Amino acid sequence: MFIQTEVTPNPEVLKFLPGREVLTEGSRDFRTAEEAQVSPLAADLFDIDGVDRVFYGTDFVTVGKDPHHDWPHLKAPILAAIMDHFTSGKPLFEESAGEAGGHDDMVYEGETAQVVAEIKELLDTRIRPAVAQDGGDILFNRFEPDTGVVWLHMRGACSGCPSSSATLKAGVENMLKHYVPEVTRVEQTL
């Protein structure tokens, strides 16, 4: 098995491509070792000293480290854990854990429902594929029709990335405002 690695715009995160499907759809973010217990691979990665975040995309795993550890010391054990998992045939999740997380499922009505559908469509077709190339994901959280503010959740390499504010404002906000006139501003939810 050959696993490629790629740098991301976030220097604290590396993207690992195992050459096979990781999730059938969506993404999954693990911010703590406790959250990771539902996934044998994520739990194994959190067992590596210095790993502080794990994120699954459809065909990649991104791993975040704390600033006190260096990639040259972490990369080999991370590669070994990913390889061991995929060659073992173990499931990615415990049976009860479920898979992908996606956009928020809040129900909107009338014109607002149409606006939200347009926002989600743009996110899914234009923004999320581009962000996935950098090892992250951006999910819809909510839309405030009174103010025109869209709240988005940044995950994976995007979370905590030094350039995420610029991506959100210069890229995502401009695109959403261009195609969906009801959008006045984009903000990041934590």
C-alpha positions as CSV (number, residue, x, y, z in Angstrom):
1,M,0.0,0.0,0.0
2,F,1.3,3.4,-1.0
3,I,0.1,6.5,1.0
4,Q,0.8,9.9,-0.4
5,T,1.2,12.9,1.8
6,E,0.5,16.5,0.9
7,V,1.2,19.7,2.7
8,T,-1.8,21.9,3.4
9,P,-2.0,25.7,3.8
10,N,-2.2,25.0,7.6
11,P,1.4,24.2,8.7
12,E,0.1,22.2,11.6
13,V,-1.9,19.8,9.4
14,L,-0.8,17.2,6.8
15,K,-3.0,15.4,4.3
16,F,-2.6,11.7,3.9
17,L,-4.0,10.0,0.7
18,P,-4.3,6.2,1.2
19,G,-5.3,5.6,-2.4
20,R,-8.7,4.3,-1.5
21,E,-12.1,5.6,-0.3
22,V,-12.1,6.7,3.3
23,L,-15.7,7.9,3.6
24,T,-18.5,7.2,1.1
25,E,-19.7,10.8,1.4
26,G,-19.3,13.9,3.6
27,S,-16.6,14.3,6.2
28,R,-15.9,13.6,9.8
29,D,-13.9,15.7,12.3
30,F,-12.4,14.5,15.6
31,R,-11.1,17.3,17.8
32,T,-10.4,15.1,20.9
33,A,-9.2,11.6,21.7
34,E,-12.6,11.0,23.4
35,E,-14.5,11.9,20.2
36,A,-12.1,9.6,18.3
37,Q,-13.1,6.5,20.3
38,V,-15.9,5.8,17.7
39,S,-13.3,5.1,15.0
40,P,-10.4,2.6,15.5
41,L,-8.2,4.6,13.0
42,A,-8.8,7.9,14.7
43,A,-8.2,6.4,18.1
44,D,-4.9,4.9,17.0
45,L,-3.8,8.3,15.5
46,F,-4.7,10.1,18.7
47,D,-2.5,7.6,20.6
48,I,0.5,9.1,18.8
49,D,2.1,11.8,21.0
50,G,1.6,15.1,19.3
51,V,-1.5,14.4,17.3
52,D,-4.3,16.7,18.3
53,R,-6.9,16.4,15.5
54,V,-8.0,13.9,12.9
55,F,-10.3,14.6,9.9
56,Y,-11.7,12.2,7.3
57,G,-12.7,13.2,3.8
58,T,-13.9,11.0,1.0
59,D,-10.4,9.9,-0.1
60,F,-8.1,11.4,2.5
61,V,-7.2,11.7,6.2
62,T,-5.8,14.9,7.6
63,V,-3.9,14.9,10.8
64,G,-3.3,18.0,12.9
65,K,-0.4,18.2,15.4
66,D,0.3,20.5,18.3
67,P,2.9,23.2,17.7
68,H,5.5,21.5,20.1
69,H,6.0,18.5,17.8
70,D,7.7,18.3,14.4
71,W,6.4,16.6,11.3
72,P,9.7,14.6,10.7
73,H,9.1,12.8,14.0
74,L,5.3,12.3,13.5
75,K,5.0,11.4,9.9
76,A,6.3,7.8,10.1
77,P,4.1,6.6,13.0
78,I,1.1,8.3,11.3
79,L,1.8,6.6,8.0
80,A,2.2,3.2,9.9
81,A,-1.1,3.7,11.7
82,I,-3.0,4.5,8.5
83,M,-1.4,1.6,6.6
84,D,-2.1,-0.9,9.5
85,H,-5.7,0.2,9.6
86,F,-6.4,-0.2,5.9
87,T,-4.5,-3.5,5.5
88,S,-6.2,-5.0,8.6
89,G,-9.7,-4.8,7.2
90,K,-11.1,-3.2,10.3
91,P,-14.1,-0.9,9.9
92,L,-13.5,2.8,10.0
93,F,-16.2,3.2,12.6
94,E,-17.7,1.2,15.4
95,E,-21.1,-0.1,14.4
96,S,-23.2,2.5,16.3
97,A,-21.0,5.5,15.3
98,G,-22.4,6.3,11.9
99,E,-20.4,7.9,9.1
100,A,-20.3,11.3,7.6
101,G,-21.3,14.6,9.0
102,G,-22.8,17.1,6.6
103,H,-24.6,20.4,6.5
104,D,-26.8,21.4,9.4
105,D,-30.3,20.1,8.9
106,M,-32.3,23.1,10.2
107,V,-35.6,23.4,8.4
108,Y,-36.2,26.7,6.5
109,E,-39.5,27.7,4.8
110,G,-40.5,29.8,1.8
111,E,-38.0,32.1,0.2
112,T,-35.5,31.4,2.9
113,A,-35.5,27.7,2.1
114,Q,-34.7,28.5,-1.6
115,V,-31.8,30.8,-0.5
116,V,-30.4,28.1,1.8
117,A,-30.7,25.5,-1.0
118,E,-28.7,27.8,-3.4
119,I,-26.1,28.4,-0.7
120,K,-25.7,24.6,0.0
121,E,-25.6,23.9,-3.8
122,L,-22.7,26.4,-4.3
123,L,-20.9,25.0,-1.3
124,D,-21.2,21.4,-2.5
125,T,-20.4,22.0,-6.2
126,R,-17.8,24.8,-6.1
127,I,-16.4,25.5,-2.7
128,R,-16.1,22.1,-0.9
129,P,-14.3,20.3,-3.7
130,A,-11.7,23.1,-3.8
131,V,-11.3,23.1,0.0
132,A,-11.0,19.3,0.0
133,Q,-7.9,19.6,-2.1
134,D,-6.3,21.3,0.8
135,G,-7.4,18.7,3.3
136,G,-10.4,20.5,4.7
137,D,-14.1,21.0,4.5
138,I,-16.6,23.9,4.9
139,L,-20.1,23.1,6.0
140,F,-23.3,25.2,6.2
141,N,-24.3,26.0,9.7
142,R,-27.1,28.5,9.4
143,F,-28.5,31.5,7.5
144,E,-30.0,34.6,9.1
145,P,-32.5,35.9,6.6
146,D,-33.0,39.2,8.5
147,T,-29.3,40.2,8.2
148,G,-28.2,38.1,5.2
149,V,-25.4,36.5,7.3
150,V,-24.3,32.9,6.4
151,W,-22.5,31.0,9.2
152,L,-20.1,28.3,8.1
153,H,-18.2,25.6,10.0
154,M,-14.6,25.1,8.8
155,R,-13.2,21.6,9.4
156,G,-10.0,19.6,8.9
157,A,-7.0,21.6,7.7
158,C,-9.2,24.7,7.4
159,S,-9.9,24.8,11.1
160,G,-7.2,26.9,12.7
161,C,-5.5,27.6,9.4
162,P,-3.7,31.0,9.3
163,S,-5.2,31.6,5.8
164,S,-8.8,30.5,6.6
165,S,-10.0,34.0,7.3
166,A,-8.8,35.1,3.9
167,T,-10.3,32.1,2.2
168,L,-13.6,32.7,4.0
169,K,-13.8,36.4,3.2
170,A,-12.1,36.7,-0.2
171,G,-13.2,33.5,-1.7
172,V,-16.3,32.0,-0.1
173,E,-18.0,35.3,0.8
174,N,-17.4,36.9,-2.6
175,M,-18.7,33.8,-4.4
176,L,-21.9,33.5,-2.3
177,K,-22.6,37.2,-2.5
178,H,-22.2,37.1,-6.3
179,Y,-24.5,34.2,-6.9
180,V,-26.9,34.7,-4.0
181,P,-27.8,38.4,-3.6
182,E,-29.5,37.8,-0.3
183,V,-26.1,37.0,1.3
184,T,-24.5,40.1,2.8
185,R,-21.7,38.5,4.9
186,V,-20.1,35.1,5.7
187,E,-18.9,34.3,9.2
188,Q,-17.2,31.3,10.8
189,T,-18.9,29.4,13.5
190,L,-16.8,27.6,16.1
